[in-house]
Amino acid sequence: MLMLVDCSNCRTPLQLPPGARSIRCSICHAVTQVAEPHRSSRSPHSAAFNQHAPHHPLQHAPPGPLPPAHGSKRAVICGVSYKNTRYELKGCINDVKCMKYLLINRFNFPESSIQMLSEEEPELCKRPTKQNLRMALYWLVQGCQPGDSLVFHYSGHGSQQRNYTGDEVDGYDETLCPSDFETQGMIVDDEINATIVKPLPAGSKLHAIIDACHSGTVLDLPYLCRMDRLVLFVSF
């Protein structure tokens, strides 16, 4: 059984380790004291729902630091193929390669300001694991200023999991599935919103292109646009 508590500051749902009397939120870093840990009635449908207690994404970082956050244009592009698993997808890595080419050659993004994650990357810190993707998302908004243009592109599996805070109309949170989601868990829309949406200063722009199932509300935005006519492409 999973033990869930809400952060006393930002209300983010946190998984409480068995026997723990306090937990630090990975989003706002507030410490929540728990007198007696309570158990949720939630029964995981698969190993994907057996999430580990959250950690700040910059803790326990793998070798190889992320590039310095700089410039008015910055992007995180992530392609997950789940190679040699029953979840394997075709074309996701090609998607991010094409996106990188587009950003550099059409929209003049400096190559050094693009963080690309895929299973083909030789450096461990650039593999699309949960830890690495969380770190990259924090990096994306680091030092963001008015006028900056940010891009987040994800190509891979998306899913849903039960919501226990009552902030989802359908009762489910949307999630992204990193390459190690079966053991490390998925990244929930609440965390994505808190990481790359809420910190944006007025005057900055974030374009998110999410090619995954259940992606319509994966950034947990307040409004949903339904397009029923020709969509014109707008440059960054």
ABEGO torsion letter per residue (X at the ends): XBBBBBBAAAGBBBBBBBGBABBBBAAAGBBBBBABBBBBABBBABAAABBBBBBBAABGBBBGBBBBBBEABBBBBBBBAGBGBAABBBGAAAAAAAAAAAAAAAAGBBAAABBBBBAABABAAABBBAAAAAAAAAAAABGBBBGBBBBBBBBEBBBBBBBAAGABAAGBBBBBBBAAAAAAEBBBAAAAAAAAAAABBBGBBBBBBBBBBGAAAAAGBABBBBBABBBBBBBX
